[in-house]
């Protein structure tokens, strides 16, 4: 049995195959220019078609429709994860669970599976940066959202005149230097350090709330830019959402066998 797992973010799509208990190597691409035919070719045109398809998506409806149509042509139904009050070992702390992004919920399930009985600060660093706190028991204690580092930079480049003009052609400079020597470097370092500082502050607040500092579990396309600046204990899991989807896929397969 081969299961296709797909994580569609605001900018990128990631996918991997689950064969039995083994999660294969993940692939990623920017999906903004993809058509339904692109999904045919990239997801279903390589080898045998999957027997099932699990998806989490925060993209606009047309993206989801294009994937669902490609899946139907491949003879499989796309199962889009929705957010319940409790599932996969995680109990959602939002007053209205559906308002929590499905990617954040699935990432929390994946992190809780990888690091059981540990308090966790699950951080996705992509177009947006999300932070979600889990207790040792998997109870979601809430979260927050800010622009990701690249979006912070892009906002200043598109919403200002003086900064934009001075940043054009500037060199980024050293990756570990806070006080930059060019406008472009100042933008990039400011955004990275702002993201890292928020994560460290979240860990401090969580320690007061839980009585123990949580492990930061980092994922997302820009995680590598933030990781070196963190002072908190951290693990980087690039395919965290896919690992969360695998939890649901394995359980569904087990239920069918019983």
N, C-alpha and C positions, 0 to 999 in steps of 0.2 A: 504494500500500500504506500502510495506517494501522496503527500499532502503539500500543497503550495501555500506558503504563508506570505502575505503581502501587507506592508506598512506604507500607507500613502500619507505623506506630510504635506505641509503647505508648499514646499519647493521640491522635495525629492521623494522618490519611491524606492523602497527597499524590498527585496524578496529573497526567499530561500526555500529549499525543499526539505521536508521532514520525511525521512524514510525509516519507519519503525520508531525507535527511540532516538535516532541520530539526526541532528539538525545539520544540514549541509552548509557550505560556504554561502554567505549572503552577497548579493549584488545590489548596486545602487545606481540611480541615474536621476537627472533633473527631468521632471515629467511635463513641464509647461507646454512643450510642443508636441506631445504625444497625441495621436489619434487612436481610435479603437483598433485600427490595423497595427499600430505600434504595440499595443498590448498583445495582439495575436502573435506577432513576431517575437517580441522580447520575452514574454512570459510563457507562451504556450507553443512556440515553434521550435523548442529545443528538446528533442527526445520525446519520451512517452508523456501523454497528458496526465495530469494529477487526478486522483480519485476524489479528492475534495479540496476546497479552497476556503481559507480563512483570511479575513481582511479586517484591518482597522484603518479608518480614513478620517482625516480632518479637512480633506480637500472639498472643493465645490461640487455640487451634484452632478455636473456634466462629466467630471472625471470619474466619479463612481459609476455613472451610467455606461461610460465607455468600457470600463473594466468588466462590468457585469455582462455587457453584450459580447465581449470577447470570450468570457468564460462560457456563456451559453453556446457559442459556436464550437468551443472545445468540448462540449458535452458535460460541463460541470456547473454547479450552482455556487455563486459567490455568497459566503456567509459573513455578513458585516456584523462585527461585534457591537452591541449596544451596552450601555453601562447600567447594571442593576444595583440594588442596594448592597448586595454581598455575593461574591463569587470568587473562585480561584484562590481562596484563603484571604481575600482582601475585603474589608467592609468599608464602603465609601462614606466619608464624613460630610460630604456636601448635603445641605438641606434638601436639595433636589438633585439626586444622583445623575440624571441625564445631562445636567449642565457641566459635568466633568468630561473633558475630552476623552474619547475612547482610547486614544493613544496613551494618555496619561494613566488611565485605569489599567490597560494591558501592560504597560511598563512596570507599574506597581506590582502586578501579579508576577511578572517575570523576576523582578528584584526579590520579592518575598520567597519565591521558589529557590532562587540561587543562594540567598542569605537568610535561611529560616531562623526564627527566634532572635532576630537582631533588629534594633531600631534603625530605620533607614531614611535617608533624605534622597529621594529619587529626582534627579535633575536631567531634563532634556534640553540640550542646547542646540536649537535650530533657528528657524526664522524668528520664532518666539522662544524664550527661555522659561521653562516651567519648573517649579520646585514643589514636591509633594512629600509630606512627612508621614511615615508609617511607624506605628508602635511595634513592639516585639510580637504582638498578637495579630498583626496584619491590619489593625484598625487605622484607617486613613484619618489623620488629624487635621487635614486641611492643606492648602497650598497657595501658590501665588504665581503670577505671570508678569514678565517684563519683555520688552523687545530683546531679541538675541543680539550679540555683538555686531554682526554684519548689518542688522536692521538699524541699530543705533547709528552706525556710521552712515548708512544710506540716508537716514532721515536728516542728518545734519548736512549732507551733501546736496540734498534736494530741497530743503526748507530754509537754507541760508544763502546769502550771496558772498559775503566776505570769506567765510570758512571754505566754501566750495572753491572759490578762486585761488585761495592760498594753498589748498590741498592738491590742486592739479599738478601732476608731475613730481610731487614730493616723494622722497624715499621713506620707507617705513622704519628703517633703523633697527636697532637691536631688539629682539623679541622679549628680553627680560628686563628692559629698562622702563621704569614708570615715567620718569620725567623725560619726555621726548624732545628731539632736536629738530623736528619739522612738524608742520601742521598735519600732514598725512599720518605720521607716526603718532602724533598726539591723539588723533581720532581713534586709531586702531587700538593703541594701548589703553586709552581711557575706557573704551568699550569693554575690552577684555578684563581690565582690573575692576570695573564696575560690576561685571557679572560675577567674578570671583569673590569680591567683597560681599556681595549679597548672599552668596552661598555660605560663606564663612559666618556671616551674621545669622543666617537661618539655623546653622548648626548650634550656635550659642543659645539662641532662643529655644531650640528643641531640647537642649540639655537641661534647661530650667524646667521645661514642661514635662519631660520624661524622666529626668533624674540621671540620664546617661547620654553622652554624645552619640548621635547616630553616625553610621557609616554613610558617606556620600557615594551614591551609585550614579555615575555620569554616563550619558548616552547622547546621541545626536551628532550631526555633521560638524558642529563647531566645538565639540567637547575637547578635542586635542588642543585648541587655542586657549582654553580656560584652565585645563588641568595643571600646567606647570605653575600657575599663580595661586593655587589653593593652599591654605595652611591646614585644612581639615583632612582627616583620614579619608581616602578615596579609592574607589575601584572603577575602572572604565570598562563598560560593556557595550561595544558598538551596536550589537544586534539585540539589545534588551527587549524591544517591542516584539521582535520575532520570537524571542524565547518565551515571552508571555503568551503569544498566540499558540505556541507549541503546547503549552499547558492545557489549553482548551481543546486543541486537536487530539492530543493523546487521550484525554478524558472521554471525548466523544467516541473515539475508536474503541476504548475499553468498554464503554456502555453497549456498543453494538455487538461486541463479542460475547457479552453475558446473556 
